[in-house]
Amino acid sequence: MFLVACVVLAGGAHAYEGAGIKREAADAGVPPAPQLTKAPEVLKFVEAAYPPEALARGESAEVAFFIDIDETGKVTQAEVTRSAGPEFDAAAREAVLQIEFSPAEVDGKPAPVRIEYVYHFVPKAPPPPEPTAEAVVEKPVNFKGRVVQRGTRDPIANATVFLPEQGLSAETDADGRFELRGVATGQIKVEISEPNHKKFMTREEVKEGEVTELTAYIWPKIENGFETVVTGAREKKEVARRTLQQEELQSVPGTFGDPLRVLQNMPGMARAPYISGALLVRGAQPQDTQVMIDGVPIPLLYHFAGGPSVVNASFIDRIDFFPGAYGAKYGRAIAGIVDVGTKPPEPKRLHGLVDIDLLDSGFYVETPLSSAKNYGAVAVAARRSYIDVLLPPILEAFRPPGAASTVASPYYWDYQARYDLKLGRDRFEVIGFGSSDRLVVSQSGSEETQPFSLETYQGFHRLRAGWSRSTESGWKLSLSPTIGITPFNFSLGDQFKGSITSRDLNLRGAAVKELRQGLTFETGIDLNSANYEVSFEFPQVGRPGEEPPPPLVIEQDVEVSSYATYAEVVWTPFEQLKIVPGLRFEAYRLPDGWRPSLEPRIAARYALNDWLTAKAAFGVFRQAPQPGEVAPQFGNPDLGLLRSRQTAGGIEWKFTDSLLLDLQGFYNWRDQLVVFSQDFVERDGEQVAELYDNDGRGRAYGIELLLKHDLTQRFYGWIAYTLSRSVQLDEDSGLYVPVEFDQSHILTLVGSYKLDNGWELGMRFRLTTGRPETPILGGTLNSDTGGYFPLEGLPGSARSATFHQLDLRAEKLWTFERWKLSAYMDIQNIYNAENPEATLWDYRYRESAPLRGLPFLPTFGIKGEF
């Protein structure tokens, strides 16, 4: 009899706060998660009593356990997770409880762990005859091979290779290889077993004087089951950090497999209107939430019209979403933070995939540069839409005879590339990524219409270098400079043209050290400079009979930069309590000069018992006005910083290892907000329109609930509910009125389940109450212009209709020996709810009609992976 033990750290990861696939941190500024530095090893093995009847039949068996090992190496509990029958279970459990292990070590210190332990019952072969006095000659290896997972070709370690007819057995090593000596010639029966894979059986022929090699492609027990990788839960410091695992990011219904669309299903995130991709966090404006990739700010998260995200799904390792009250490491946002972490390539061979659907196609490839030497690894991904190819002929086919010909050519593309090299204690990385969106609309003239053309372009490109090092003295150091460019331009025929281009520089650095047990210190810098070049071109009208004068060109350079340093301490005075004070100092450079900002933050967590934790946080947050608001010729260069004071508190209730309830309340005070102004001010000796001022103020408050079932091999899902209110002062009425994106009730249900035979089924249901609207009471004729203008009621005193929608997703996987193929169907709005998004009025503001939302919308796609 022999055993196989696969070690994992105890405690499931929680996707609501701090879960995710944890890899060696490329950004050493993040406090490291607890790491298993030494696995427990068997010091004293206890052989189980073999059930006599099973032994007589030559019957083999496997009993799997979750066993708890304390810090001294003693087995304190053994829980059967896969039974082989009462007799085998009882015998194996009695033996396992007596096995002695060496203590496991976490971060170099003895610690209790939970491991998965599989006890194999294999009938012993009859004892060989006693050796003669002659020298015993070891028999040669004549049967060997490799055991890999079907479809992925990943090696399977600790698999049992058993020849039942000869009583010979071996275990595979870390590379999945095995060897057997002295196998009798002829047809042999081979059985291969491993706890997480289906039993594999085959017959092979062994010939005299030859070595027979076998490559066994064995099936996982749940084909393409959700993979959970747990190496210790990431340290929980914030009250609300919602982190999603990679498996959860690509299979949520209604997202078309786009990871970043999953953010729209989190508590605190309001539903964006129609096909907008805006991030609406706790009732704030979209520009109040900062979006980053590996800590680098980017201008947009989605392609135009709420399309797919600007990062290939395979390039994403994790998504951290902070809806508020986040730590001192982040700044420049008075609402939330979204930080997308890319995946370090760690392939052992060439690996990739191709994804094709009705809107776009993309690929991802990663490979080591050498299989023999440490030259590092690279990963490349790209995607391009083909809407510009499909849409024009569709529009032309549906054009009524005699109507104007309209050609719309929207398309987008994005790319990512990454190189990683680890040399001793140092790790180097170079990452390039970018995105481009272009829309061209042209309409020919007819008897009823005038010629029309519109062209817009928006994109960004970033190049980031990174270095990190763990020193012998215990410091974790990192430094990552980034350069980039963000162009945006548009033109409306020959009438109007504009462009805004920013050149961006960013530098992040961090140093982290555990000063003593229970006290970790982190400090760092976060420097960001953006220089905007703004240009607008207006046509001028000449006198009759004369050539028109040249266009009027207005150009303006605007700098909006900020330079920050921060410090944060994670203090655990005793095991149940964690306090995280932090301080961020930031100096903003605006057109009118420097604006300093001192931002204290603090968070605390207290474990009432093993299942219930209380938490609270408070902080001050500031951000700069938008570039167009402070540009001297287009806005008010005297504007100051926007401010938010945020507080949050709640509880986490862990019902089971995989089921967590997180309930929290929040209250945000917002002031010094930028609002329109009708006043005039003196600037450079002249009376000019102020345009904007910092007199805006408002508040947001509410309760967020998340009941989350963690990712298991077959299932994940969550119920998210937000009850909130976001209001802002209306200067005309002197009342606080709901902001544009306020939604009182937001409910989301998500679930996905893996069936046998490669099927996965999922659903998403969303229900949100309507957004505030200003009612239109009628229309009044303007005799000067001949047009009508609306008579409006109190701002925000009406609500649009309640939104509700059910989305379904089905995916089928086919697994071949060396690659996998999947096909999926994602259907939005399965029962075709109308969901009006706006109200359309006639020119007199007497008759109205709703503008319906997206109808029943199916999408199909295929994906191949090798």
N, C-alpha and C positions, 0 to 999 in steps of 0.2 A: 504493500500500500504506500501511496505517496500523496503529496499535497501541492496545491497551487494557491498562492495568496496574492491578491492584487490590492494595493494599499491606496486609500483615498482619505483625505482629511474629513473629520466629522463635521456635521452641520450642513444642511442644504443651502444653496445660494438663493437669494431672494431678488426677483427682478424688479421689485418696487423700489428698493433702495440698496444698491451695492451689489447686485448680481451681475453676471456677465462672464464671458470666457476670459479668464485671467491669464495673461501671458507675461513674460518678463518685461517689465515696464520699459518702454523706449524713452519715456519721459520720467527721469528719476526724480522729478519734482513731486511726483505723487508718492505719498508714503507707501512703502511696499506692503503688500498683503502678507499675512503669515505664510511661510514657506516650509514644507516638509523637508528638513535637511538630513534626516536619517530615518529610514523606514525600519519598523520593528522586524527582528529576525528571530527565527525559532531557535531557542537554546535547548529546550527539552521537548522532544516529540513523544506523544502518547499514542500508541496504536489502538485503534478501536477494535472491539470484538466483532468479528465477521459473522453475520447471521448464518447459522449452520446450513439451513435449507438453500439459501442463496448461494453459499459457497459450493454446495454439492452440485448445483445446477451450472456453476461457472458464471453466475450472473454478476455483472459489474454495475456500479451505481455512482451517482454524484449527489452530494448534499451541500447546498450553498447556505452560508450564514452571513449575517452582519454581526461581527463580534466587537465588543468594546474592550480595549486594553488600557489599563490605567498607566500613570506615569512611572510605575515600577515594573511594568511588563506583565502584570497579572491579568488574566482574562476574567472580567467581571460579569459579562453577559454574552449570551450566544442566541441569536434570533434566527430561526430557520426561514430563509427567503425562497428556497426552492426545495421541495420535498422529494425524497425517493421512496417514501413509504415509512410507516411507523417504526419498523425494526431498524432500518438503516438510519433514520433520523435520530432515534434514541441513542444508538450506539455511537454515532458520530458526535452528537452533542456532549455525551459523557466524556469522550476523549478530548474534544476541543476545550472544554472547561479546565482541563488539567494541563494543557500545553503551556509552556513558559516561553515568553518572548523577551528579547532585549528591549529596553524602553525606546519608544519613538521619540524623535527630537524635532521640535518646531522652532525655527530660528535658532538652532543650536542648543535648545533647552529641553529637558524631558517634558513630555506633554501627553495627555490622554488622546487616543485616536480611535476612530471606528474604521475597520477594514472589512472588505469583502473576502471571505475565506471559503474555499471550495475543498471539501474533503472527498477524495476519489476512493471508491472501493474497487480494487482490481484483483481478481483471483490470482494468487501466486502460482507460478509455474512449478511443476514438480522439482524437487531439489536435484541438481545435477549430480552425476556419479562422482564419487571421491576421486580426486586427481591421482594419477599414478605417480610413481617416483620420478618419472621422466619430467623434464622441464615443461612447464605449461606455456604454450605459445598463444598469445592473444589473437583472436580471430580478426580478420580485416573488416573494415566498413564496406558492406555491399548493398546497403539500402539507406538512402538519405534524401533530403528534400527540403521544401519550404512550404509553410502554411500562411496564406494571405487571405484577406477579406475579398470576397467576390465584388466586383464593381469598382472598388477603390484601390485594390492591390496593396493595401496597408498591411504590414507584417503583423501576425498575431503571436504574441508571446505567451508562454505558459500553457500552450495547448498540449493535450495528451495524445500522442501517437501510439496506438496499441495494436499489436498483432495477436488477436485472441487465439488463433490456432497454434501459436508457438509460445505464447506467454511472454513476449518481448514488448517493451514499452520504452518511450523516451518523451522528453518534454522539449518544446521549442524554446529557443533563446530569444533575446530582444529583437532579433532580426527575423524571427519566425522560422529559423532553420533547426533541423534535427538530423541525427545520425544513429544508425543501428548496426551492430556487428553480428556476424554469424547467423544471418537470416537464411533459413533453409531454401533451397532452390525450388522453382516451380511457381504455380499460382498461389498467391498469398492474399489473405483478407486483411484490410487495413481499416481501422476505426479511428477517427480523429474527433476529439471532444474538447470544448472550451465553454465556460459558463454562459457567455453572452452570444454564442453562436449555435446554430443547429448542428446536430451530429452528422459527420461526414463519413461515408463508407464507400470503399472502392476495392477492386481486385487488381493487383499488379503482378507482373511476372518477373521473377528473379532468376537470372541465368548464371550458370557456373562461370566463375572468373570475370564477371562483369559487375559494375556498380549501377544499380537501378536508381534513377532519380525521379522524384514525384513533386510536382507543384500542385498543391491542393487549394482550390478557390472555394472557401466555405461561406455559407450564407449567415448573416446575422439573424438572431432569433426574430427580431422585428425588422423587416426589410426597410432600410432607410429610416429607422427609428430616430427620434430626436436624441441628439447626443448631449449629454451633460458632462461637462468637465469641471470638477470642483477641486481647487487647490487651496481652500481656505477662503472664507467670505472676505471681500474687500472691506476695509475698515470703514465703519459707519460714523461719519462726522456730522453730515448735514441732516436737517430735519426732513427735507424732501429732495432726495436724489433718486431719480427713477432711471434705472439702467436696464436695457434690454439685451438678451443674449442673441447670438447670431442666428440660432435656429428659429427664434421667435420673429426675427426681422423679415423673413422671406415668405411666410406662409399665412399671414393674416388676411382674411377675405376682404375684398374691397380696396386693397392697396396695390393690386397687380404685381405682387412680389417685390414691391419697392420698400426697402427697410425704413427710410426716413418718413414715409407716410404713416408708419405705425405711431409716430409721435402724436398724430391727430386723435388717437384713442386713449390718451393718458389723462388722468384727473388734472384739472387746472387748465386744460387746453380747450378753448372754445372752437366750435366748428366754423371754418372759414366760409364766407358766402360763395355760392355757385361753384366755379372751378378755380377759385383763387387759391394760391398756395401760401397765404399769409399765416404766420404763427401768432395766434391770439392767446396770450398767456394772462390769465387772471384779469381779463377785461382791459388790458393795456393795448396800446397801439402796436402794430407789427414792428416798427423801428425801435421799440423799447426792449426787444429781445435780441441778444447777440448770438450769432451762429458762427461756429468755428470748426475747423478740421485740424485735428492734432494741435489744438490751442491757437491756430492761426485764423484770424477773422476773415470771413468771406461775405460778399454782399448779398447772396441769395442762396436758398437751400433747394429750391425746385426750379425746373425749367418752366417756360412761360405757360400761362393758363393753368397753373396748378398741376403741371405735368410731373414726370418722374423726377426724383432727386438728382443732384448733380454728381453723385458718387456711385460707382458701380457697386452692386450689392455684395459681390465677392470680395471687395476691397475693404469692407467695413468689419471691424472687430467688435465694437461696442458703440452704443449711443448713450451718453449721459445727459439727462434732461433735469435741470434745476428750475422749478417754477418760481422760486423766490427764496430769500433768506439764505443765499449760498455763501461759501467761505471766502476768505480774503484773497485766495489765488485768482479769482475772477473779478472783473469790474466792467465799467463802461456800459452798464445796462441797468435800468430801473425796473425791469420786469423779470425776465428769465434768461437762462443760458442753455444753449444746446452745443455740446462738444462731441463731435464725431471722431472716434479713434480709428485709424486705419490699422490693418492687420500686418504685422511683420511677416514677410515670407520666410517660412521654415520648411521648405519641401525637401524630401529625400530623393526626389526624381522630378522629371517634367510632369506638371499637373496643370489642368486647365478646364475651361468649360465655355460653351457657346449658348447664348440665350436669344431666342427669336420670338417676337410676338407681332401683333397687328400694327404696332406703332413704331417699333425700333428693333434693332439688333445690336448685340454687344458680345464681347468676349473677355475672358480673364485667363492669364497664363502666368505661372510661377515656376522657377527652376533654380537649382543651385548652379553656380558657374563652373563648378568642378565636383566630381564625385569622389575624388581622391584627396584634394587639398582644400583648405579653408580659404576660398576666394569670395565667400559671401553668396548671397542669393538675390534674385531680382523677381519682381512681379510687375506685370503690365496689364492694364485694362482700358477698354475704349468702348464707346457706344455712339450710334448715329441713327437718327430717326429718318423715316422716308415718307413723312406726311406730305412733303412738298412734291413728291412724285405721284401720290395717290389722290390728293385732294383736288387739284385743278381739273382732271377729267371728270370727276364726280360732279363738281359745280357746273361744268359745261354741259353735262348730260341732263341736269335738271333745270337748265336755263330756259325760260319760256321764249318762244319765237319772238324776235324783235326786241327783246330786252337787252339791256347792257350786258356785255361780257365781263365777268368778274373773275380774276385770277388771284388766288390766295396761296402763297408758298411759304408756310412756316416750317422750319426745321431746327433741330438742335443736335449738338454733339458734346461729348465730354471725354476726358481721358485722365488716367492716373498711372504713375510709374513710381516704383520704389526699389531702392537698393539697400541692403543691410549687411553689415560685416561685424562680427564679434571677435575681438582679439584680446584674450585674457580678461582683464577687468574692464576693458573699454568696449563700447559699442558705438558704431558709426552708422548713420543712415542718411540717405538723400531721397527726397520725395518731391515729385513734380505733379501738379494736378491743375485742371482748368475746365472751363465750360464755355459754351457759346450758344446763343439763341438769336435767330434772325427771322423776321417776319416781313414779307413783301406782299402787299395787296395793291392790285391795280384794277381799275374799272374803265372800260371804254365808254365813250359817249353814245347817247341815243337821243331820240326826240324828247325824252322826258328827263334825262339825267346828264350831268356834266362829267367829263373825264376826271378821274380821281386816282391818286396813288399815295401810298403810305409805306414807309420802310423804317423798321426799328432793328437795332442790334444791341445786345448786352452780353457781356462775357467777363471772365476773370481768369488770370493765370498766376500761379504761385510756385515758387521754388524754395524748398526748405531743406536745410542741412541740420543734422542733429548729432550730438555727442553726449554720452552718459558714461559714468564711471562709479564703481563702488570702491572706495578707498579702504586700506587696511585699518584705518582708525574708525571706520564705521560710517563715514559720510557717503551719501548718495548725491552725486553731482550731475548736473545736466546743463546744456547750453544749446540753443537752437535759433539761429538767425534765418529770416525769411525775406525774400524780395518778391514783388508782384506788381501787376498792372491790372486795372479795372476799367475797361472802356465801355461807354454807353453813347449811342448817337441815334438820332431819328430825323426823318424828313417828311414833310407833308407837301407832296408835289414840289413845285418851285416856290411855294409861298413861305415856307418856314423850315429852318434847319437848326439843329442844336446838337451839341456834343458835350459830354462830361467825362473826362479821363482822369483817373487818380493813379498815382505811383506810390506804392505802399512798401514800407519797411517795417519789419517786426523783429523783436529780439526777446526771447524768453530764456531765463536762467533760474535754476533752483538748487538749493542745498538742503538736504534732509538728514537728520541724525537722531537716533535714540540716545538722549543724554543719560538716561538711567531707566530702569524698568518702570514703565508707567508714565514716562515723560518723553515725548518726541517733539522736536523743534524743526520747523521749516521756514526758510526765508527765500526770497527770490525777487527777480526783476521782471517787468512786463512793459516793454517799450513799443510804441506804435506811432508811426508817422505816415500821414496821408496828405499828399499834395494834389489838389484838384485843379485841373485846367478846364474852365467853363467857357463855352463859346456858343453864341446864338446869332443867327442870320435872318434878318427880316427884309422882305422886298419893299421897295419904295415906289410910290405912284408918281409918274411924271405928268407934266402938263399935256393937254391934248395936242397931238401932232408932234410931240417931241419924244426923243428916246428916253426911256425910263432911267432914272439915276441908278447907280450901282447899289446893291443891297447894303442895308445898315448892319454892320457887324459889331457885336458887343463881346468883348473877351474879358475874362476875370480869372485870376489865380487865387485860390483859397487854400490855406493850410489849416487842417484840423488834426492836431497831434496830441498825444498824451504819453507821459512817462511815469511809470508807477513802480513802487517797491512795496513789498508786503512781508509780514511775519505772522506765523500762526503756531500755536502750541496745542498739542493733544495731550491732556493731563488726565491720568487715571489715578486719583488718590486712593481709591480702593476698587475692588473688582466690579462692583455694580455701577459706579458712577464714572462718567466721562465728561470732561469740560473742555471746550475748544474755543478759547479766545483768539481773536485775530485782529490785525490792524493793517489797513491799506492806505498808503499815501500816494496821491496821484496829482500830477501837475498837467493841466490842459493848456495847450497853446492854441488860442483862437485869434481871429483877425484883430481883435481889440487888445490882445495881450494875454498874459498868463492868468489862469484861474486855478488856484490850489484847492485840493479836496482831501480832507482827512475822514476816513470811513472806518469806524470801529464795528466789529462784528463779534458775536458770541453765540455758541450753541452748546447744549448740554443734553446728555442722555442718561437715564437712570433705570437700571433693570430691577423691577420690583420682584421678579422671580425668573425662572427659566423661560417663561412663556410671555411675560408682559413687560413692556418697556415704555417709559414715559420720555418725552423729548420736547424741547423748546428752543427757540432761536430768535435773535434780534439783530438788526444791522441797518447801517446807513449806506445808501447806494446813489451814485450820481452818473450822469452821462452828458456828453456834449450835445448841443443842438445839431440839426442836420446841416450839411454844408450849404445848401441853398438858403437856409434861414439866416446864416451869418455872413453870406457873401455881400460885400458893401453895395454892389449895384442892384442886387435882387432881394436883399433882406435887411436885417438889422445887425450890424457888426458888434453892437453893444450887448447882445444877449449873453446871459450867464448860463450856468449849468442847471440841468433838471435834477430834481432830488426825489428820492423815495425812502421812507423809513418803514421797514418791514418787520413784522413780528409773526411768529407761527408757533404752534404747539399741538401736541397730539399724543397718540399711543400707537404701539405696534403690538398686536396680539397674535402670537404664533400658535395656531390650533394644532398643527402637526408639522412634521419636517417639511412638508410641501405646500401647506396652506397658511397664508398670512393675511391678516386684516390690518390695514393701516388707515387710521382715522386722524385727520388733523384739521385745525382751523387756522385761518390767516387773516391779518388785517394790515393793509398797506395805506400809508398816508403819502400822497403825491402832491408836491407843490413846486413852485418855480417852473411850471410847465410852459412850453412855448405855445402861445395862442395868437390869433389874428388881432391886429390893433388898427383902429381908424384914426389914431392920434397923429399929430405932427410934432416933430422934434427938431432942435437945431443941431446941425452936423456940418462941421467945416464952414461955419458962418452962414449957413443957409437953412431955411425951413424946408424939411423934407418929410415925406410920409414915413412913419415909424414901421409900418407893415406888421411887425411881430413884437411881442413883449413877453416877459416871464411872469405874467399875472395869473396864469392858469393853476388851478388846484383841484384835487379830487381825492377820492378814496375808493378802495376795493376791499371787500371782506367776504368771507364764506367758509364753507366746510367741504373738504374733499375726502372721499372714501374710496379705497381700493381693496377688494377681496381678490387675492391673487393665488392661483394654483401654479406652483413653480413647474418649470420644464421637467417632465419625466420622460421615460422612454416612449410612452404612447400619447401623452396628453399635456397640453398647457391651456390656460385660459384665465380670464379675469373679468370682474365686474367693476367698472369705474363710474362713480357718481360725483357730480359737483353741484353744490348749491351756492350761488354767489350773487353778488351785486357790485357793480362798478359804476360810479357816478362822477360827474365833473361839474364845476360851477358854470352856469350859463350867465354871462354878464348882463345880457339884456333883461332877463327876468329876475336875476338875483337868486335863482333856485338851483339846487343840485339836481341835474337831470341825468338819466342813464347815458353812458357813452355809446358810441356807435356799435360796438361789438359786444355789448353786454348780453349775456344769456343766463337766465335765472337757473334753469335746470338743464344739466347735461348728463345723459346716461348712455353708457356704452357697454355692450356685452360681447366678449370675444372668446372663441373656443376653437380648438383644432385637435383632431384625434387621428392617430395612426391605426389603420386596420391592417389585417394580414394581406399578403399578396401585393404589397406595394401601394395600397390605396391610402390616401389621406383626405379627410373631409373637414371642412371648417365653416364657421359662420360668424358674422358680425351684425349686431343690431345697434342702431343709434337712434336716440330721441333727444331733441333739444327744443326748448321753448324759443319763441320767435325773438328776433332782434328789435331794438327800439326803432320806431319810425316817427317822423313828423307828419301828422295828418294834413292832407290837403282839403280845404273846405270849399274850394271853388276856384274860379278864375276871373280876372279882371282885365278888360281891354285897355291897352296902352295906346292912346290915340296918336301919340307922336311916332311910334314905331309900327303901329298896325298889328302888333302881336299881343298875346295874352301872357300874363304872369300869374303864378299861383298865389292863393291866399292860404297861408300856413297857420296851423294851430301851434300849441305849445310843443317845443322840441322834445322828442322822446316820449310823448304822452300816449302813443299807440304802439302796438306790437304786430309784427308779421306773424304768419301762420306757424304752427308747430311743425317742426321737421321730424320725420321718422323714415327709416330706411333699413331694409334687410339685405345683406350681401352674403353670397355663398361662394365657396371655392371647393373644387375637386381636383385632385392630382393623382396621376397614376405613374408609378415608377417601374421600369423594366431594367433589371440588373443583368449585365453580361459579365464575362470573366474579367475583362480589362476596362470596361467603361459602363456608364449608366445613361439611360435616356428617360426623360420624364415629359409628360404632356399635362397641361393644366387648363382649366376653364375657370375664369373668375367673373362672376356676374354681380354687377351692382344693381340695386333697386329691383329685387326679384319680383315684387308685386306691383311695380310701376307706379309708385306714389308720385303725385304731381309736385308736391313740395315747392310752392311758389317762392321765388327768391327776390322778387321786386314787383312793383306795380307800374304798369305802363298807362299813361294818360293821353287822351287826344289833345289837340292843340288848344282847345278851349278849357281844358281841365274839368270836363263834365262827365265823360265816359272813361272808364278804366278797365283794364284787363290784367290778369296776373302773368308774370313771366315765369314759366315753370322751370323747375330744376332739371337735372339730368334724368332722362327716362331710363327704362330697362336697358342696361348696357352690358353685353357680354364681351369678354376678351379671351382670346385663345393664345396659347404659346407653347413652345417646346424648348427643352434644355438638355444638352448633352454634356456629360462630364467624364473626363478620363484621368 
